[in-house]
């Protein structure tokens, strides 16, 4: 079930949300360092992470699911946000180059359908970047942040879901090793938590950040080879004297 858009906006206006946005933005920007000339669509509640792409890309839109609600974005310019059905987006096939999904996959009850719709609107060779709560992380276990709502995923579950939707994972990273507490001591040491977690590859990061590319071919299941076996029947005895 989708989190209410007002609660999402309030979270990202608080110190803990501001810190989470900065840490996730670092990982997102490492994946997509240059989007000049590309069209970028954010799905879910991706607006805290779309600002840099709006200034850099050719076109940038924010699609917010109807069950979540929508807010104006950007606040000081003509709106680029729209209320949509995450499984039926108002775009023609192969229309965009990049899709960033945040607070989307774990919230929808139609995850496979949403990914198939993303596949449809992506151009050949287009990229999808998913930010999804880690099943083993502390952020998924506490409902004081949006990352504690919906269904968290393990790496194996994400890989299976992406492959079924005809996506090929091409990059993987994590973020939010810092505990989800709004205490000043944790907020001040967030960069140190991230550095240690990334260096040691600790398994309890708050979110998975997985990049996948659209497959333009459709796999065909192999049919088993039927081998013909000779049937040896005993010869009939001939009548004696012939």
Buried (B, 14 or more C-beta within 10 A) or exposed (E): EBBBBEBBBEBBEEEBBBBBBBBBBEBBBEBBEEBEEBBBBBBBBBBBBBBBBBEBBEBBBBBBBEBBBBBEBBEEEEEBBBEBBBBEBEBEEBBBBBBBBBBBBBBBEEBEBBBBBBBBBBBEEBBBBBBBBBBBBBBBBBEEBBBBBBBBBBBEBBBEBBBEBBBEBEEBBBBBBBBBEEEEEBBEEBEEBBEEBBEEEBEBBBBBBBBBBBBEEEEEEEEEEEEEEEEEEEEEEEEEEE
